[in-house]
Amino acid sequence: MNTAELTSLLDRLRAEPRETEWLEFKANRLEPQVLGEYVSALANSACLLGKPRAYLVFGIQDGSHAVMGTTFDPQAEKGKGTQLLSLWLSLGLHPNVGFETHTFIYQGKRVLLFEVHPAFDRPVLFYGTAYIRDGTSKTELAKYPEKERAIWNRRVDWSAVVCEQATLEDLDPLAVEKARAQFATKFATQAAMVAGWDDATFLSKAKLTIRRSVTNAALLLLGRPESSTLLVPRVARITWLLKNERNEELDYQHFGPPFLLNVDKVLARIRNLTVRELPEGTLFPVELTQYDPWVIREALHNCIAHQDYGLRGRVQVVETPDTLLLTNVGGFLPGRVETVIEQDAPLEIYRNPFLAEAMVHLNMIDTQGGGIKRMFQKQRQRFFPMPDYDLSEPERVKVTLRGRVLDERYTRMLMARTDLDLGLIMLLDKVQKRQHISADDSKRLKAAGLVEGRYPNLLVASRVASAVGEKAQHIRDRGFDSQYYQDMIIALVREHQPVARADIDRLLLDKLPEVLTSAQKLNRIHNLLRRLAESGLIVNEGSRRWPKWVPAGAGHPAGRSKETNDKQR
């Protein structure tokens, strides 16, 4: 959320008549242990109340909701021992449903907002103990067994439900055979025993059946194609679409169960071309495919594991000449991709826990929940753009993988700077894509000497540009100081008076920084003319709409007022 969104949110929170089970205000700070207990209590209370988030706000007085400001900084505080507070909190939460912290200026004072995710089908414990809010008080959840039961029963895992109409005959023999091989690979010490199990025993060991009854998860992963009718009204489908650069549909194909086999068929439809012609022909020491097969497979498996099948949507893979777009229905449970990447304690929540565990046993997804982070690391190793997660729709997750280098300077910088951590690389990736980053992130990049320019128009820093042989492009991006452009305007006006605004635009537009948009360039020229007019160096003898700029001279005193010049512009 940006500052405007955070301000609007805090306005709404302060408008609440009083603190509630999902909202707490604190004047300044809390001790680490107490803070963790509050996060647990708010997460559990938000689950019971059906709230998408709970909030703990520092810098707002309880009761009056007056704005006090706070000095509390969770990024600088320690938890226990030498561990940073945020990491210590994350490690203590089980399951770690996630939280974000937002620091911003509100009504002239610094405030800190904890955005806490709700518990998901089980209570959230903090170092072994679960907490709950009783009105405006925090207490242990064990004192309220009825509330604890309600949290456990809050959501039924559809993937774990037994399909009463299904039998083992509804499972595809080839899919079961591959599942055995995958299970033996995952659990190598049991490989010899796997071969001796009958199908019913194997499926039970792989946690695809319950008491030898076929679950919805088993039908999704191993079911015969016609078994999808047993899942109605849920939809079990992956759709591959091929589009050209004009977004026109060229081809498509639908894939149903068994997903264990059909994921490979989806991947086979994707034209993963070998990249040969790259800038200067020497960008990579070897040829590379557009996409890392592991990254595509991980993204697709995540779509299957996190799909909200109750919404009756489908997983989509849309292929264009330079991108792959993978989508699934259902919100992104961790809330922010940055949360997954930055926290060393992976989030332990899945929309379909039974299905996810079965996919772990079949070696389809990472048991530690680190697959998303590894996707980013793989792209970094290939010097390709980072995956783009679009979470703008509350019930849909979109992931874009780019199969082309966007900015050679960014790529060469990654090759030259192998010391950069993943967080910095993600920010630089946004800079190369001209995506918005916060002012704090901009300061972080500048402090590391990686970018320069006036926020939000950032570019690769000169030191880095020099290191990767992009000095000329860096100057084109950065542009020159204002005096350089003012001197050009004055020279044009003196030699070709009267000069129209269009003449000045033609002179400067291709000389201004390339990182600026057309609108920003025109605004920059407007500001240059305003400063020259205020300095009495040039005068507008025309109208505001049709200016005619001439040098200030006889009849055009340098002392002309700002208001007069404004009217003439």
Secondary structure by P-SEA (a helix, b strand, c coil): ccaaaaaaaaaaaaacccccccbbbbcccccaaaaaaaaaaaaaaaaaacccccccccccccccccccccccccccccccccccaaaaaaaacccccbbbbbbbbcccbbbbbbbccccccbbbbcccbbbbbcccbbbbccccaaaaaaaaacccccccccccccccccccaaaaaaaaaaaaaacccaaaaaaaccaaaaaaaacccccccccaaaaaccccccccccccccccbbbbbbbccccccccccccccccccaaaaaaaacccccccccccccccccccccccaaaaaaaaaaaaaaccccccbbbbbbbcccbbbbbbccccccccaaaaacccccccccccaaaaaaaaaacccccccaaaaaaaaaaaaacccccccccccccbbbbbbbcccccaaaaaaaaacccccaaaaaaaaaaaacccccaaaaaaaaaacccccccccccccaaaaaaaccaaaaaaaacccaaaaaaaaaaaaaccccccaaaaaaaccccccccccaaaaaaaaaaaaaaaaaaccccccccccbbbbbcccccccccccaaaaaaac
